[in-house]
Amino acid sequence: MPIAQNPLSVEVTLPREDVALLTVEGYLDVDTATELQAHLANQLHHGRRHFLLDLSGVPFMDSSGMNIILRVYQEVRDRPGSVHIIGPTPAVRRILDLTGVSITVPVSETVDEALALVDRQPETAEEAPGEQEG
């Protein structure tokens, strides 16, 4: 029985110092999810705070893929950072919508849209507008 019958390809590029773009191609399932998890862990280790996950080349994703997305989302919330899904295929988008993941993790059509959302992120979680002593 072959392992990873549908191999996953993950290409990592850095559009900015603290932003990692992971372009994922192939089936994101129980057999391949650990590969994506390893790339995300590596980028976290190198101090990236924002993760753009281009899923336009993923025809199928199961709960293993969703769990990894939610795990990295939890991990970066306190940095503060963000996770963005880019261009999911209709089948993947349906899973994201049905499970509510698309409510938690923003979905964009392009890398530029996702980068614009990153730019709107507050720099630190502690700074809230209007909470200055006066």
C-alpha angles and dihedrals in degrees: 000000000000118000116229095010087181103039120211122230120204120185117189122204130169113225087176136007095263098031124085120193111202113193107199124196128181137026113334102206144122091294096051107025094093090065092059090044091054092052092048092048090051092052091047088052089054091054102257112158103182125056125195111193112197103201097169089113095050111099093178136025128176132192091284090066093045091050091054091050091050092045093055089044090056091045096054099041093087096043082059100249143126146229123218129186115215128204102339116194115249092259093051092043090054091054091047091050096044093051095042093240090124089060092056100035116046116240119212132180096221141026090244091056091051092047089052088055090049089053090056092055115110111248096231133022092221096060110084119173116252096019097111124126113242 
